[in-house]
Amino acid sequence: MSVAFVPERLRGKAEVNQETLQQLLEENDQLIRCIMEYQNKGRAADCVQYQHILHRNLIYLATIADATPPSTQKTAE
């Protein structure tokens, strides 16, 4: 089951930390590899479920990024 999947009763209570984000990125890497493998074998229809999970993970990451305040560090000019 995807790291990004959070049951309704736990939504808003899950802690987002660096370890969770790293697991999610690794999961996305595996999903992309699996999708590519199915597509290379001509089995595009079989990879739809993995595309849905990847999409959900990416939306979850985007939501976290949008909710995270910008860094206060100044960039080197």
C-alpha positions as CSV (number, residue, x, y, z in Angstrom):
1,M,0.0,0.0,0.0
2,S,1.2,3.5,-0.8
3,V,2.8,5.6,1.9
4,A,0.5,8.4,0.7
5,F,-2.6,6.5,1.4
6,V,-4.1,7.7,4.7
7,P,-7.4,6.3,5.9
8,E,-10.2,8.8,6.4
9,R,-10.0,8.5,10.2
10,L,-6.3,9.4,10.3
11,R,-6.4,12.3,7.8
12,G,-4.9,15.5,9.2
13,K,-3.1,13.5,11.9
14,A,-0.3,12.0,9.9
15,E,3.2,13.4,10.6
16,V,5.1,14.4,7.5
17,N,8.9,14.0,8.0
18,Q,11.9,13.5,5.9
19,E,11.8,9.7,6.2
20,T,8.2,9.6,5.0
21,L,9.0,11.8,2.0
22,Q,12.0,9.7,1.2
23,Q,9.9,6.5,1.3
24,L,7.4,8.2,-1.0
25,L,10.0,9.2,-3.5
26,E,11.5,5.7,-3.5
27,E,8.0,4.3,-4.0
28,N,7.5,6.7,-7.0
29,D,10.8,5.5,-8.5
30,Q,9.6,1.9,-8.3
31,L,6.2,2.8,-9.7
32,I,7.8,4.6,-12.7
33,R,10.1,1.6,-13.4
34,C,7.1,-0.8,-13.2
35,I,5.0,1.4,-15.6
36,M,7.9,1.6,-18.0
37,E,8.4,-2.2,-17.9
38,Y,4.7,-2.8,-18.7
39,Q,4.7,-0.3,-21.5
40,N,7.9,-1.8,-23.0
41,K,6.2,-5.2,-23.0
42,G,3.1,-3.7,-24.8
43,R,1.0,-4.2,-21.7
44,A,0.0,-0.5,-21.2
45,A,-3.5,-1.5,-19.9
46,D,-1.8,-3.4,-17.1
47,C,0.0,-0.4,-15.8
48,V,-3.1,1.8,-15.2
49,Q,-3.3,0.9,-11.5
50,Y,0.3,1.9,-11.0
51,Q,-0.3,5.2,-12.8
52,H,-3.2,5.9,-10.4
53,I,-1.0,5.3,-7.4
54,L,1.8,7.4,-8.8
55,H,-0.7,10.2,-9.6
56,R,-2.1,10.1,-6.0
57,N,1.5,10.2,-4.6
58,L,2.4,13.2,-6.8
59,I,-0.8,15.1,-5.7
60,Y,0.1,14.3,-2.1
61,L,3.6,15.6,-2.5
62,A,2.3,18.8,-4.3
63,T,-0.1,19.4,-1.5
64,I,2.7,19.1,1.1
65,A,4.8,21.5,-1.0
66,D,2.0,24.0,-1.2
67,A,1.4,23.9,2.5
68,T,5.0,24.2,3.4
69,P,6.1,27.8,4.1
70,P,8.9,29.1,1.9
71,S,12.4,28.9,3.3
72,T,13.7,32.0,5.0
73,Q,17.2,31.4,3.7
74,K,18.5,33.9,1.2
75,T,19.9,32.6,-2.0
76,A,23.4,33.6,-3.1
77,E,23.4,36.3,-5.8
